[in-house]
Amino acid sequence: MDKFARMKELVSTLNEWARLYYEEDAPTASDAEYDRLYDELRKLEEEEGYSLKNSPTHRIGGAPQKKFEQSAHLKKLYSLDKCQTKEEFSEWCARIVKAIGYLPELTCEYKFDGLTLNLLYEDGALKKATTRGDGSVGEVVTAQVRTIKKLPRYISYKGRIEIQGEGILRLSQLEKYNSTALEPLKNARNGAAGAIRNLDPAVTAERGLSFMAYNVGFSERDFETQADMRAFLKEEGFEVEGGYRLAHSEEDAMKFADETDEVRESLDYLIDGVVYKVNDVSLRDDIGVTEKFPKWAVAYKFKADEMTTELKDVVWQVSRSAKLNPIAVLEPVDIGGVTVSRATLNNYGDILKKKVRVGDRVFVRRSNDVIPEIMGVAVESETSRPVAKPEVCPVCGSPVRESGAFLYCTGEHCAPQIISALDHFASKNALDIDGFSEKTAELLFNERHVRTGADLLNLKPEDMFGLDGFGEKKIGNLIASIQKSKHTTLDRLLFAIGIDGIGKKTARDLYKRFGTLEALMSASREELLSIDGIGDILADNILGYFSSEENKKYVRELMESGIVLEDLPKAEGALSGMRIVLTGSLPTYKRGEATAIIEQNGGEVAASVSKTVDLVLAGEEAGSKLDKAKKLGIKIIDEDEFRRMLGL
């Protein structure tokens, strides 16, 4: 390849990596890989004395030269559950009523479309700014956020507090920026995310971002309502622009959404819906949370962006669960600043329902940064052809099994599902084998016939000698990581083996309920159904998995490979073995402090009152939890008695 062709190839690759990193927040290459190709390109440009017009070496800031510092949030940042129809919103309201007996007052506010930020203030000063990240840990972007001109650097409140909001790029600012930019931004959302995720604060400053505050996360000050939080944010000088209303009925809340939808095109910033929250903070524990989102809040999403394009083909991909997933191959189309060339069709039943044929022009929707979806046919083509229903697996040729609307590969040695299962087994939330990737899984599958998690755990250094890309040091690191992973917990193992429907939260709930693998494997259907969040289908999945002789053999092989199941460390103390509910305001302790004290003394804090609770620690304005505890005859104590129990 000559130097000019190589330069074109490097520019194309680097620009695509930069686009995915800055605009999509979905990097596909490491910093080191980017740096290596970037340095090669720059060297070629110096040697030849010219550069291509679209070379990334012209761009100020460019890709990051090192990873962002990571920082844990003081309080978890959840994402929001979503609904897209009035019927789904009604269902959310019904779940609230079921939880507490009535529909309480709701706050209604705009859902800004930008990048979520978490700001920590201490002693009245902005100390740290982070992205949401995975909800527990985010990227430190303090220098970038400090470039936002209207963001308060100091507030009057002196305690520790985390302020949450959205970093946005106003549409007027986007237009101003693009009028002089060498590389115009495609849309405001990606412009804001790319600016904040750029390691050069000067690039962030050029964009002229805004910060819309909407929530208080961790705080040493108690807030009784969401409305109190908003008033506090406004008093402290944060921008809280946007529609806002208190709704006392489902109809009032939906009216706000309809009115907002009508005016959103006239706004100077992007919004993609409205957010509803239960206003009374004291009710939120009763309503609860899931692993991903609070049940007391929901985002009502407006109609997603849609475009039409030609359906060129449908290909079938095999997942780790053996399910065949139809993927639409499209004539590339720009939707919301993103070029879409593939979309999901869900299943064969969905294809038939939507009457989709290859060659038709179809409606494609891109929403919530998920895989685009084909919604239906826009224009039928005279030359279109039906989507063929596969009779055999497109990869291994095994017969296809049909179950409901889904198709499954029946092959026992189908490469894609085995490779995907190995990658899942070693993933961070499973056995957490550092240095293992899907590429490694594919290599081991093809070259060393590794088929199961047990095969992986039994690997020896000599098994990996001669593998492409694996030198002595890399082999040693991977084997050490495999050995380390064998000391794990039951919830991680359950997640790793991949029982259909078991995520991190359900795995943890099963661990808490049964404690040992043997107890879980012999659990009855009734015992499984007694766990919050486990319904008939999931219970049957668990029972079906452990009733299979093949699966039981696999579990035995895993344990024989050297897995040691360790208990999560438990504190011992005056409250050991006790489940305690906190309700109301305590005279001395804030809720977070009381929770820490209970856990440090061996107790467990429960979110709601039930027969399994031993104590209720009640303060002022305890509310419905106190009433329920009295009805169930659960012992109720105040802070004074709590302190006596601890010998304080």
N, C-alpha and C positions, 0 to 999 in steps of 0.2 A: 504494500500500500504506500503511495507517495505521500509526502508531507501535507499537501493541500487536502487530500482525501481524509487523512488522519485528523487534521484540524477540524474539518466539517463534522466528522464523527464525534470528536470530543465536545465540540460546541453543542451538538444535538443532545448528547447524553447529559452533559452538565446542566444545560437549560431545563431538561426534563426533570432531573433530580431536584434542581432549585425550585421548579414549579410545584412539585409534589411536597417539598418541605415547607416552602413559604406560603403557598396559596392553598394547598390542600391539608396542611398539617399531617401529612402521611408520608414521611420520608421512606425511600426505598434503598438508600445507600448510607453507609456509615460516614462520619466525618473524615475518617482516614481515607476511605475510598474516594471521596470527593476531592480531598487535598491532593491525593496522588495524581488524579487525572487533571486537576486544575494546574498543578505544577508542570505537568507534561505539556499542557496547552500553552502556558505562559512561556516555557522554554522554546517551543516551536515558533511562537510569535516573535520572540527575540531573535531567533536564528534567521527567520525569513524577512524580518523587518516590516511586517504588516499583520493585520488581524481582520477577521471577519466582522461585519457590521454588528451582528447579534452575539458577539463573543461575550461571555460572562465576565471577562477581565475588564470590561468597560463599566460594569455595574458597581456603584458605591456600596460597600459593605459585603455584598455577595453572600455566599454561604458561610455559616459559622466555622470558626477555626478550632473551636473546642466545645465540648458539651456544656450545657447550662448546669449551674449548681442546682442541686435538688434540696428541697426543704419540706418538712412535714407540716401540715396544717394543724392548728390547735384543735380544730373541730372538723369532722369530715364534711366535705362538700358533695352533696348528692346531685345527680342529674334529676330531671323531671319526667314523670310519667306523662304520656301524651294521649290526647284524643283529637279526632279530626271530624267528628260529626256531632250533632246535637244529641243524638241517641247515646253516643259513647259518653258525652258529658253527663247525661242523665244517669247513666250507669255508675259513673264516679260519685255523683251526689248520693245515689242509693247506697253505695258502700259506706259513705260517711254516716248516713242515717243508721245503717245496720250496726256500725261500730259504737256510736254514742247515743242513738235513740232519736236524733233530730238533726236537721241541717242548720249549722250555726252560721253566724255572719261570715261572709267571705270578702277578702280583698281582691280587687280586679286591677291588673296593671299590664302595661305593654311587655311583650317578650322581645327584647332587643336581639338583633342578629349580629353578633360580634364574637369576641373571645372573652370567656369568663375569667375574671381576675379576683384575687383574694389579697386584701391589703391589711397588714398588721401595724397597729399604732400602739406605742408604749410611751407613757409619760407625755402624752399629747403629740408625739412626733411620729411621722411615717417612718417605720423601721424597715419594713420588707414588703415587697410585692411579688406574688407568685401566680402562675397559671393554675387552673384547677387540677391538671394532671389526671391521675387516676382517682381523685377524690380524697386521697389520704396524703399524697405527696405530689408537689407541683414543681415547676421550674422557676427559679428565682429570676425575675425580670424587673428588679427595682430600678435600675438605671434607665431602662426603657420607659417605665411608667412615670418616672419623675419628669419626663419631657411633656406630659399632658398638662397644659397650662392652667386649666381651671381646677385641677385636683388639689385639695387642701394638703399642704405640707404639715400643718399643725392643726389640732383640734383642741377644744376646751376640756374634753373628757381626758383624764389622766390615767385611767386604768388600762389594762391590756384589752384590746378589742380587735376583732377581725371584721373588716367591711368588705362586702362582696358586691360585685357589679359587673358590667359589661364594658370592655374596651371596644369602642366603635369608631368608625370613620363616617362623618356626616357626608351626605350626598353632595352638598355644596363644596365641601372640602375635597371630595373625590374629583369633582369636576375641575376645581382649581389645580389640584396636583397633576391631573392628566393633561392639562393644557400646556404644561412645560416638560413633562416627564419623557425621557428617552424611551422608556418601556411603560406605557400606560397600564394601570391596574384594571383588571377585568370587572371587579365588583367591590363594593365597600366592605363586605364581610372578610373576604380574603385579604383585602388591603390592610385591614386592622390586624388580623391574625399574623400576617407576614411581617408587619412593622414591629409588633411586640416580640415576635420570635426571632427577630434579627439581632445578632449580638452587638451590632453597632448602634448605639443610642442616637447617633446623628441621623441615621436612616429613619428611625422612629419619629424623631422630631420633625423631619421633612413632611411626614404624612399629616401632622396636625390632628392627632386623635382626641377623642373625648371619652370620659368615663361616666357611665350612668350607674349610680349606686341604687341598689334595691333591697339589700338584706344585711342583717347583722348575724354573723356566725358565732364564733366564740366571743364571750363577753363576761367581764367581771361585774357587770351591771345587769340586773334582770329587766327584761321587757315583758310587759303583760300581753301586748298585742303586736301584730304586724304593723298596724297603723302607728303605734308608738315608735317602732323602729324607723319608719319612713319620716316621721316628724323629727326624730333625733338626727337623721342623716341630713335633712334639709337645714336644720338649725346649725349644724356643724359645717355647712358650706358645700356639701356635695351636690352635684347635679342630680336631680330626681325628676327630670323632665319626662313628660309622657302622660297619657291618660291614666286616671286612677279613680277608683270608686269603691265604696263599701256596698255590698249586695246582701239583701236579706232574704232572697229567694232564688231559686234556679232561674226563673224568668228574668229577674233583674240582672243576674250574672250574664245570661246569654244575650240580653239586650246590649250590654256593654261590648261584647264581642262583635255583634252585628254593626254597631256604630263605629267601632274601631276599624273593621274591615272596609267600611265605606270611605274612611278618611286616610287610610294608610298610604295610598299613592301620593298624597299631598305632603307627607311628612318629609323632613330633611334627613331621615335616617331609616335604615331598614328595620322592620319588625316582621316576624313571621308568625305571630299569634298573640294571644294574651295568656297571662298566668293567673290562676286562681289559688288562693291559699286560705286555710282556716285562720281567721284573724286572732282568735283566742289561743295564745301559746300554751296555756295550761291543758288544752284539750288534745294537743298533738301526741302526747305519749299514749293516750287512750286509743288514738287512731292508728299509730304505729308507722313503721318504715319497713322497706324491703332492703335487700342488699344494694340495690341501685338507686332507689328513689323514696321520698317520703310519701306515705299514703294520703297525707293531709294537704297535698298540693298537686296541681296538674297543669299542664300546658295545653291550651286549646289551639291547635295549629290551623292556620288558614290554608286555603287551597294551595297546593304546591305548584311550583312552576312546571308547565307542560310545553312540550314541543312535539312536532311530528317529524318522522323520518322513516326511511324504508327498512323493513325487516329483511336482512340479506340471508340469514340462515339461523338455525337453532342447533346448538351442540349440547351434548349431555356430559356433565361432570359427575364423578363419583366421590361422595363424601366419606368421612371415616365411619359413619353409621351405615354405609353401603347404599344410601339413598342416591338415586339418580336425579340430579338437578338440571332442569333445562335452562340454558343460557342463550339469550337472544343476541345475535350478532347484527349490529346496526350500521347503517350509513352514518358515519360520525356526525354528531350534531352538538352545538353549544347550548347548554342549559345552565343558566345562572352563572356564566363564566367558566364552566367546566365542560370540556369536550367529552361527550358520552358516546361510546362505541359498543358497549355491551349493557344488557339489562336482564333482570330476572323475570322469569315467567312462573315462578313458584312450583308448579307441578303440572302433570299432563292434564289433570282435570281443569286447571286454570286456563290452559291453552284452549280446550274445547269450549269452556264457558265464555271466553272472550272472542271465540271464533277467529283466532289469529292464524294467518296463513303466510308462508314465506313469499315475499314479493309485495305484500300489502304495505301501505303507508300506515304507520301506527302512532298512537299517542304514547309519549314516554314522559314519565314524571320522575323528577329528582327531588327528594325531600329528606330533610334531617341528616344530610350527609351520609345516607346509606346507599346501598346499591340501587341504581335507577330501576324503575319498574315499568313494564308495558301495561297500560291501562285499558287499551282496546284498539279497534281498527278505526282509522280516520278515513281512508279511501281504499276500497277494494281494487285490486289489479286483475285485469282479465287473464293475465298469465301466472297468477299466484298458484301455489301448490300447498296442499295440507302438510302440517308438521308430522313427520313419520313417528309413530310410537315405537320405540325400540323394543325388540323382542329378546335381545341379548345385550349384555353389558358391552358398552363401546370400547372398554379397555381390555378385559380378559375374555370376553366372548361367552361367559356363563349365562344361563337363562335368567331372565328378569322375572322377579316376583312382584305381583301387584297387590297392594294393600290400601284400600280406600282410593284416594286420589294420587297416591305415591307409588313409585316404582323402585324396586330394590335389586341390587346385584346379589345373586345367590352364591357367587364364587368365594371360596375360602382363601384364595391367594390373590385377590385383586389388588394390584400394586397401589393405586391412589389411596384406597381406604386404609391399607396397612401403614403406608408412609404417614398419612395424616394422623392416624392413631398413635404412632410412635412419637410424632412431634408433640401431640397433646399430652402424652404420658410424661414427657420430659419438660413440659412448659412450667413457667414460673409458679403458677398456682397449684400445680400438681407436684411431681417429684422434684422440680426445680433443679434440673441438671444443667449447670452453667456450661456454656460453650456448645450446647447441642442445638441444632437447627433442623428445619425441614430438609435442607440440602444434605445435612449429615445423615438424616434418616433415610433419604433416597440412596445415598452412597452405600450405607450399611445393608440396606435391603437388597440392592443389586449385586454388591460385591461379596458380602459376608452372610447373606441369607438370614439376616435378623428380621424376625417376624412379630415378636411380641415384646412387651415390657420386660418379661422375664429373660428373654434372649439379650436384651439390652443390658440388664443388670448383671448378667453373667459374663459380659465381655471381659477379656483379658488383654493385656498390652500386645501379646503376640498375635491376637486376632486382627489387630489393626495395622500391623506392619505392612507396608507396601501400598496402603490406600492413598490415592491422589490427594495431595494437600496436607497429609498428616505426617509431620516429622516427629522425632522422639519427644520433644518438649510438648507439642500439642497432644500427642497420645497420652503422655503422662498427666497432663492437666485434665483431659476428659475422663480418664479412668479414675483419677482422684475425685472428680466431681460426682461420678457415678457412685463411688463408694460412700461419699458424704451423703448423697441423696437417700441412701438406704435407712438412715436414721430420720424418720419422718413421723407424721401423725396420721391418725385414722382418717380424718377429714380430707387430707391431701391424697391419701391412697384412694379413697372413694372417688374423688374427682378425677384422679389419674386413670383409673380403669375404664372410665367412660360409660357408665350406665346412662342410658338415654334419659335425659331430663334432669340429671343431677348436676347442679352448678355448685359454686363455692358455698353459697348460703345453705342450701339443702344438705350438702355434705357436712357442714359444721353442725347443723341441727341434728343430723343423724348421729354424729359423734357425741354430742351432748346428751342425747336421749339414751343411747345404747352403750356407749363407753368402750366396747370391745368389738372386734370383727366377728367373733363367734356369736355374740348376742345379736348382732344385726343380721347375720346370715340365718339365724333361727327365729327371727321376729315374725309375728303374725300380721295379717292384714290389718286387724283392728289396732294393733300397736303402731303400725306405720301411719294409719289414718288419724291417729290421735295427735300427730305432730302438725303444728300450724304450717300451712303451705303445701302439705302433701295431700293430694286428692286421689281419686280412684285410679286414674291413668298412671301416675307416677308410682303409686303403691304397687300396681300390677307390674310395672317395669322392674322395680326392685325385686319383687318376689320371683318374677320370671327369670331374672338374671341369676339369682342365687339357687334356683331350682335346676338350672342347667348343669349337667355333669361336666360338660366342657369348660364352663365358666368356673366351676368349683375347682377343677384341676388347674386352671390358670391361676387362680388365687393361691392355691397351694404352692405352685411353682414360684410365684412372686415371694411368698414368705420363705421358701426354701433357698431363695437366692441371697438371703441375708437381711431382709427387711426387718428393722426393729421399730415397732410402733411405740412412740413415746407419748406420755401425757403432756398436755400443756401445763406449764408450771402453775401450781395453785398455792396461794398464800394461806398460812394457817393462823388462826387467831380466835378471838372471842365470838366471831360471827361465822365460823367455819360451817359449811353446809347449809346456811340459811339463805333463802331468797327474799329479798327486801324490795318493797316499792317505795319510791319517794314521791310525795305529793305536797303541794303548797310551798310557801316560803318559810325557810327556817330562820330563826333569829340570828344565828352566828355563821352557819355554813352556807355557802352557795351550793347549788346543785352539783356542780362538777367536783367541788371539794368533798362533799358528802359521799359521792359515788366513789371517789378515790379511797376514802377512809374505809368504806365498806369492803371494797375489793382487797385492800391491804390487810384487812383483818379476816380474810377468808370467806367473805360473803359474796353474793351475786345480786346485782341490781336487776330487777325485772321491770319490764316496760308497762305492764298492766296487771291489774288485780285478778287473781284466779285462785282456785283451791290449792294450787301448788305453792302459793306464796306463804311465808312464815310470819313476816312482819310488815306493817305499813308504818313508815316514818312520816308523820304528818306535821305540817307547819300551818301557817295562816292561809286562809282561802284555799283549803285542800280540795274542795269540790267533789266531783262524781266518784273519784277513786276512794275517797273516805267513805262515802255512802255505800259503795259496793263492798268494801271491807267489812263494814258493820253488818251488812246483810249476810255475808259469808262467815261471820264470826271469827275473822282473822284478828290477831292481836294488833292493837294500834298503840304506838308510842310517840312521845314528843322528843324534842332535842335533848332535854334534860335527862330523860331515861336512857336515851341513846348513848349519851356521854357516860352515864353510870355503868352501862353494860360494857363499855370499853375501858372502864377504870380511869376515866379522865376527870 
